[in-house]
Amino acid sequence: MSVKKIIFLNQKGGVGKTTTAVNLGSSLAQMGNKVLLVDLDAQGNLTSAVSGDNRINGTYEVIVGQCPATEACQKTSIQNLYVMGANINMAGLNIELVDQEMRESFLKKALAPLEDQWDYILADCPPSLGLVTMNAMCWAQYVIIPMQCEYFAMEGLNLLMRTISNIKKSLNPSLQVLGILFTMYVKRTKLANDVVEDISSYFSSLVFSTLIPRNVRIAEAPSHGLPINVYDMQCSGAKAYQKLAQEVVKRVAKFE
């Protein structure tokens, strides 16, 4: 089994990273893939979005060597979908890693024992470009960049692309941008359509054709601890994530 390792990356918060990790992961699991979600954010939103328990050993304990990765994978209520949870301990990890040798490789080493057990491992990064995010970039094969359809998102994208390019050159030559994903898209607004058009013209081959709509049901689902395809599989948000899952599978196949 060749695992696909994908991270969701954007230094800006509130762009739909966690929502996308959860709902893409659940859609891939629904297609019959064995999927592990890894929460790298101290807020633990990904963990709670699938009703995971953040009081037990999770990502932090695995990275610092207090718990083997195989013991930190929790089963969720969704078939084929598991989660490695995050707790508040993650907040201090950037500082703990600063003086360590090979500080950017801790996650890679910690998750190595899991790689033959999963079809997909999806990691949700914190909204910063600190050491935890750098660890994620050194471990991953693919990056998905979720972004809102607004002007400032475009400015942050150039910095992010430069950072990914630097990591690829210096630390992880196999890192690829799988795609840029527009989230919270409102079809009727001129700004949303202008941003999609502008970024698509610069990065035409990278932009996913699936647009994730602004959808009340997507926003409600985490409070029930369920992904959107379980909470309301008929809504526009669930259909968009199912379409995205198919697009991701095709794109990954081109790289393999």
C-alpha positions as a printed NumPy array, in Angstrom:
array([[  0.   ,   0.   ,   0.   ],
       [  1.475,   3.325,  -1.06 ],
       [  0.295,   6.007,   1.338],
       [ -0.553,   9.494,   0.074],
       [  0.525,  12.179,   2.551],
       [ -1.323,  15.478,   2.172],
       [ -1.163,  18.663,   4.253],
       [ -3.565,  21.613,   4.299],
       [ -1.56 ,  24.783,   4.431],
       [ -2.229,  28.499,   4.696],
       [ -0.613,  30.929,   7.137],
       [ -3.921,  32.799,   7.282],
       [ -6.582,  31.506,   9.686],
       [-10.243,  31.011,   8.881],
       [ -9.778,  29.899,   5.274],
       [-11.286,  26.428,   5.599],
       [ -8.182,  24.274,   6.231],
       [ -9.731,  22.188,   8.992],
       [-13.129,  21.985,   7.292],
       [-11.446,  20.75 ,   4.123],
       [ -9.221,  18.213,   5.92 ],
       [-12.246,  16.713,   7.712],
       [-14.635,  16.669,   4.766],
       [-12.147,  15.605,   2.115],
       [-10.912,  12.874,   4.49 ],
       [-14.45 ,  11.649,   5.108],
       [-15.29 ,  11.698,   1.382],
       [-12.127,   9.689,   0.597],
       [-13.076,   7.218,   3.367],
       [-16.564,   6.927,   1.891],
       [-14.916,   5.906,  -1.403],
       [-13.359,   2.931,   0.43 ],
       [ -9.949,   4.397,   1.31 ],
       [ -8.462,   3.953,   4.772],
       [ -7.864,   7.525,   5.962],
       [ -6.045,   8.977,   8.982],
       [ -6.555,  12.628,   9.943],
       [ -3.649,  14.171,  11.893],
       [ -4.396,  17.311,  13.907],
       [ -1.35 ,  19.595,  14.202],
       [ -3.205,  22.618,  15.576],
       [ -3.356,  23.295,  19.332],
       [ -6.965,  24.434,  18.967],
       [ -7.893,  20.817,  18.216],
       [-10.764,  21.776,  15.894],
       [-10.151,  18.869,  13.538],
       [-10.263,  16.479,  16.508],
       [-13.615,  17.752,  17.745],
       [-15.067,  17.922,  14.202],
       [-15.01 ,  14.095,  14.101],
       [-15.844,  13.687,  17.835],
       [-12.252,  12.698,  18.684],
       [-11.003,  12.73 ,  22.278],
       [ -8.297,  15.359,  22.867],
       [ -7.689,  14.182,  26.463],
       [ -5.809,  11.065,  25.387],
       [ -2.403,  10.669,  23.728],
       [ -2.32 ,  12.387,  20.361],
       [ -0.056,  14.218,  17.941],
       [  1.996,  16.062,  20.574],
       [  2.763,  12.897,  22.549],
       [  3.711,  11.077,  19.334],
       [  6.051,  13.858,  18.116],
       [  7.903,  14.141,  21.456],
       [  8.214,  10.357,  21.754],
       [  5.87 ,   9.799,  24.724],
       [  3.558,   7.507,  22.751],
       [  3.983,   5.323,  19.629],
       [  2.041,   6.609,  16.603],
       [  0.183,   3.31 ,  16.265],
       [ -1.392,   3.797,  19.704],
       [ -2.591,   7.37 ,  19.075],
       [ -4.963,   6.641,  16.174],
       [ -8.596,   6.875,  17.293],
       [-11.447,   5.272,  15.395],
       [-14.227,   7.715,  14.468],
       [-17.894,   6.894,  13.945],
       [-17.27 ,   7.002,  10.176],
       [-16.131,   3.78 ,   8.55 ],
       [-12.46 ,   3.853,   7.378],
       [-11.842,   7.239,   9.053],
       [ -9.442,   7.615,  12.011],
       [ -7.964,  10.621,  13.799],
       [ -4.795,  11.443,  15.706],
       [ -6.005,  14.2  ,  18.008],
       [ -4.381,  17.431,  19.188],
       [ -4.531,  19.101,  22.568],
       [ -3.263,  22.338,  24.115],
       [  0.251,  20.824,  24.522],
       [  0.75 ,  21.486,  20.801],
       [  0.837,  25.227,  21.568],
       [  4.347,  25.001,  23.036],
       [  5.799,  22.589,  20.489],
       [  7.358,  25.273,  18.249],
       [  9.433,  26.46 ,  21.216],
       [ 10.291,  22.925,  22.389],
       [ 11.681,  22.026,  18.965],
       [ 13.811,  25.156,  18.459],
       [ 17.007,  23.805,  20.037],
       [ 16.621,  20.216,  18.847],
       [ 18.893,  18.652,  16.255],
       [ 17.061,  17.844,  12.99 ],
       [ 14.191,  19.875,  14.405],
       [ 12.265,  19.878,  11.134],
       [ 12.16 ,  16.058,  10.926],
       [ 10.375,  15.105,  14.163],
       [  6.963,  14.557,  12.544],
       [  8.441,  12.529,   9.685],
       [ 10.223,  10.223,  12.124],
       [  7.2  ,   9.956,  14.426],
       [  4.717,   9.011,  11.689],
       [  7.036,   6.669,   9.752],
       [  5.671,   3.476,  11.461],
       [  2.159,   4.278,  10.167],
       [  2.872,   4.607,   6.487],
       [  2.085,   1.062,   5.349],
       [ -1.285,   1.025,   7.157],
       [ -3.146,   3.836,   5.341],
       [ -4.216,   4.901,   1.868],
       [ -4.258,   8.577,   2.856],
       [ -2.838,  10.506,   5.806],
       [ -4.17 ,  14.075,   5.882],
       [ -2.603,  16.61 ,   8.265],
       [ -4.201,  19.905,   9.255],
       [ -1.531,  22.573,   9.859],
       [ -1.775,  25.513,  12.269],
       [ -2.303,  28.969,  10.702],
       [  1.375,  29.975,  10.794],
       [  4.664,  29.095,   9.111],
       [  6.379,  28.027,  12.351],
       [  8.343,  24.866,  13.134],
       [  5.288,  22.609,  13.403],
       [  4.231,  23.634,   9.885],
       [  7.805,  23.179,   8.665],
       [  7.763,  19.638,  10.112],
       [  4.558,  18.997,   8.171],
       [  6.128,  20.26 ,   4.924],
       [  9.18 ,  18.033,   5.44 ],
       [  6.923,  14.982,   5.955],
       [  4.281,  15.492,   3.252],
       [  4.208,  14.622,  -0.433],
       [  1.377,  16.974,  -1.354],
       [  0.078,  20.387,  -0.303],
       [ -3.5  ,  21.584,  -0.703],
       [ -3.891,  25.336,  -0.221],
       [ -7.432,  26.28 ,   0.821],
       [ -8.169,  29.969,   0.38 ],
       [-11.091,  32.347,   0.608],
       [-12.17 ,  34.347,  -2.42 ],
       [-10.964,  37.714,  -1.121],
       [ -8.292,  40.245,  -2.02 ],
       [ -5.857,  39.69 ,   0.885],
       [ -5.8  ,  35.957,   0.202],
       [ -3.95 ,  36.708,  -3.038],
       [ -1.162,  38.541,  -1.228],
       [ -0.571,  35.655,   1.186],
       [ -0.491,  33.108,  -1.637],
       [  2.786,  34.424,  -3.108],
       [  4.567,  34.139,   0.265],
       [  3.205,  30.632,   0.735],
       [  4.341,  29.494,  -2.724],
       [  7.828,  30.889,  -2.036],
       [  7.994,  29.061,   1.309],
       [  6.924,  25.746,  -0.276],
       [  9.498,  26.225,  -3.037],
       [ 12.266,  26.848,  -0.449],
       [ 11.33 ,  23.729,   1.549],
       [ 11.261,  21.696,  -1.665],
       [ 14.758,  22.897,  -2.601],
       [ 16.364,  22.497,   0.801],
       [ 14.54 ,  19.83 ,   2.817],
       [ 11.919,  17.848,   0.876],
       [ 12.461,  17.494,  -2.881],
       [  9.343,  15.314,  -3.259],
       [  6.938,  18.037,  -2.003],
       [  4.34 ,  19.029,  -4.612],
       [  1.486,  21.534,  -4.584],
       [ -1.497,  19.329,  -5.37 ],
       [ -3.795,  22.294,  -5.788],
       [ -5.298,  25.605,  -4.703],
       [ -8.842,  25.231,  -3.399],
       [-11.344,  28.089,  -3.229],
       [-13.558,  27.872,  -0.159],
       [-16.598,  29.831,   1.052],
       [-17.321,  30.753,  -2.56 ],
       [-20.382,  32.912,  -3.211],
       [-21.221,  32.738,  -6.9  ],
       [-23.189,  35.986,  -7.032],
       [-20.407,  38.285,  -5.743],
       [-18.149,  40.055,  -8.203],
       [-15.138,  39.937,  -5.819],
       [-15.305,  36.132,  -5.473],
       [-15.424,  35.672,  -9.234],
       [-12.62 ,  38.208,  -9.821],
       [-10.327,  36.486,  -7.304],
       [-11.011,  33.039,  -8.805],
       [-10.323,  34.421, -12.284],
       [ -7.112,  36.241, -11.28 ],
       [ -5.564,  33.322,  -9.412],
       [ -6.669,  30.842, -12.07 ],
       [ -4.879,  32.924, -14.706],
       [ -1.599,  32.897, -12.688],
       [ -1.777,  29.309, -11.452],
       [ -4.052,  27.725, -14.067],
       [ -2.829,  24.139, -13.672],
       [ -2.994,  24.277,  -9.866],
       [ -6.521,  25.554,  -9.2  ],
       [ -9.041,  22.807,  -8.438],
       [-12.101,  23.007, -10.66 ],
       [-14.244,  22.22 ,  -7.6  ],
       [-15.313,  25.36 ,  -5.726],
       [-16.472,  24.86 ,  -2.13 ],
       [-19.574,  27.021,  -1.605],
       [-20.394,  29.075,   1.465],
       [-22.926,  26.687,   2.996],
       [-24.745,  26.803,   6.332],
       [-24.753,  23.004,   6.638],
       [-20.931,  22.883,   6.363],
       [-20.739,  25.412,   9.207],
       [-23.203,  23.434,  11.362],
       [-21.651,  19.978,  10.937],
       [-18.625,  20.371,  13.32 ],
       [-20.889,  21.253,  16.267],
       [-22.4  ,  17.774,  15.845],
       [-18.942,  16.175,  15.573],
       [-19.713,  14.955,  12.054],
       [-18.28 ,  15.519,   8.566],
       [-20.687,  17.081,   6.075],
       [-21.224,  13.883,   4.057],
       [-22.604,  12.216,   7.213],
       [-24.422,  15.257,   8.632],
       [-26.267,  16.145,   5.403],
       [-25.155,  14.23 ,   2.342],
       [-27.656,  15.983,   0.061],
       [-26.494,  19.574,   0.64 ],
       [-24.367,  21.51 ,  -1.854],
       [-21.346,  21.412,   0.493],
       [-21.345,  17.6  ,   0.736],
       [-21.611,  17.286,  -3.048],
       [-18.726,  19.728,  -3.529],
       [-16.438,  17.744,  -1.196],
       [-17.358,  14.478,  -2.928],
       [-16.408,  16.095,  -6.24 ],
       [-13.161,  17.381,  -4.711],
       [-12.297,  13.868,  -3.452],
       [-12.616,  12.509,  -6.99 ],
       [-10.455,  15.342,  -8.303],
       [ -7.785,  14.707,  -5.629],
       [ -7.647,  10.976,  -6.465],
       [ -7.102,  11.811, -10.153],
       [ -4.428,  14.407,  -9.457],
       [ -2.5  ,  12.125,  -7.093],
       [ -2.595,   9.35 ,  -9.727],
       [ -0.866,  11.685, -12.199],
       [  2.052,  12.21 ,  -9.806],
       [  2.444,   8.516,  -8.925]])
